[in-house]
Amino acid sequence: MSFARTLLQTTRALRSNASPVQQALNNKLFYNATRNYAVAFTRDKPHVNIGTIGHVDHGKTTLTAAITKRQAEKGFANYLAYDAIDKAPEERKRGITISTAHIEYQTDNRHYAHVDCPGHADYIKNMITGAASMDGAIIVVAASDGQMPQTREHLLLARQVGVKRIVVFVNKVDAVEDKEMLELVEMEMRELLSSYGFEGDETPIILGSALCSLEGREPEIGEKKVDELLEAVDTWIPTPERQLEKPFLMSVEDVFSIPGRGTVASGRVERGVLKKDSEVELVGKNNAPIRTKVTDIETFKKSCDESRAGDNSGLLLRGVKREDVLRGMIIAKPGTSKAHRRFLTSMYVLTKEEGGRHTGFHTNYKPQLFIRTADEAAHLTWAEGSAEEKEDKMVMPGDNVEMVCEIHKPLAIEQGQRFNVREGGRTVATGLITRILE
Ligand SMILES: Nc1nc2c(ncn2[C@@H]2O[C@H](COP(=O)(O)OP(=O)(O)OP(=O)(O)O)[C@@H](O)[C@H]2O)c(=O)[nH]1
């Protein structure tokens, strides 16, 4: 076992030194779409939001392409070639269409919208909002590397944004000869999952090769394993219970304008049902809520009469300028949501080993707060009159603390909501809103 561990560590060290550009240059895969079945989004099957997460270059996109290819063969997807997969870039071209980064496919049992999350640390912000739309995730870990920094960070973020269950795909099994190494990677993944509060012992771990599946070779580790993966996803990740009875709420992820039609805000519907031509309010960022009407709704590139909890929808907003709609605002049933700036939090400060800060911080700390799709400058202080304030206590990594948070611009937030605190590109704390303070 110790030899395999040393080998694994050496490989990790070597891999982490290869620049992303170099890796990208090595990465010349061009597949042509061979089949093109039209898969219409219907409400016959339960809908689940899912995605691939994990360290850069571990094979998330290859796996996504392999899944669509496999499901296309069954008439359950449009095959998307590797280079046709949109990895949630900053800029996207589209019509009225909402997030083209969502890839659709079906199994016998369910309909999936899949987000392929970029692995680079720079994209972590996208990961946060991408994962916010996930009911479950597939974490891809290359057998040749084992877990890497972003394997851990993505897992932690997934946990924080409410992903309850994960399926593991240990990829690149074709590139590893040592069986002991595979066992070690699996064992380490179970330990890691448990340490982040997932059910490590029960989590399905599939060992295979996305590339073999995509290229139609070695079916025992290729196609067969992709089928096994989808079965695991179907059974292990529960169909979420949607809060259809509650007032409508969608957190704005993206905004764009369609010439001649107006402004479209897209995102994932958190709760409720919205019918076309209903009145809504845009809350947060600006001081006064903006009242408007939704004159068209799109879900999976199709115009719909309604948008429901769990859907990824684009809402056409009547008479609203593009610049008045900002990511992080919410669109809600009028009168049901209010924006706030101050609240009491219960936070856990990450340790250095968990990717957090190496040193502590004092009251008046000014990091960035991430909540739903919003990120906002924050100011953390001890509660007035508290013992910690009196002794000017320092917050250390690993501490659980209660602090007052004030954000720069108001956001529609609620008691019980989770958030992340980030600074200089890393997550430094995670927390819960315990009370709204006015
Ligand atoms: N040997 C082998 N290589 C693979 C396998 N799957 C993917 N690769 C290769 O690994 C490299 C990275 O694959 P991608 O699918 O782009 O990885 P990614 O995780 O999406 O990368 P980012 O999106 O940049 O984070 C490519 O060169 C792939 O061809 C596999 O099963 N076996």
The ligand as an ORCA input file, in Angstrom:
! r2SCAN-3c Opt
* xyz 0 1
  N      -6.335      7.972    -20.580
  C      -7.472      8.622    -20.417
  N      -7.518      9.943    -20.627
  C      -8.697     10.575    -20.464
  C      -9.863      9.887    -20.038
  N     -10.866     10.785    -19.934
  C     -10.351     11.982    -20.279
  N      -9.042     11.867    -20.605
  C      -8.120     12.922    -21.050
  O      -7.883     13.822    -19.995
  C      -7.752     15.165    -20.497
  C      -8.702     16.081    -19.780
  O     -10.044     15.728    -20.078
  P     -11.239     16.759    -19.965
  O     -12.480     15.998    -20.190
  O     -11.007     17.966    -20.793
  O     -11.086     17.175    -18.430
  P     -11.942     18.219    -17.605
  O     -12.013     17.677    -16.215
  O     -13.227     18.511    -18.279
  O     -11.025     19.476    -17.623
  P     -11.429     21.027    -17.277
  O     -12.770     21.289    -17.810
  O     -10.356     21.816    -17.918
  O     -11.402     21.090    -15.788
  C      -7.993     15.051    -22.000
  O      -6.773     15.020    -22.647
  C      -8.746     13.752    -22.159
  O      -8.557     13.143    -23.389
  C      -9.777      8.479    -19.826
  O     -10.734      7.801    -19.485
  N      -8.569      7.919    -20.028
*
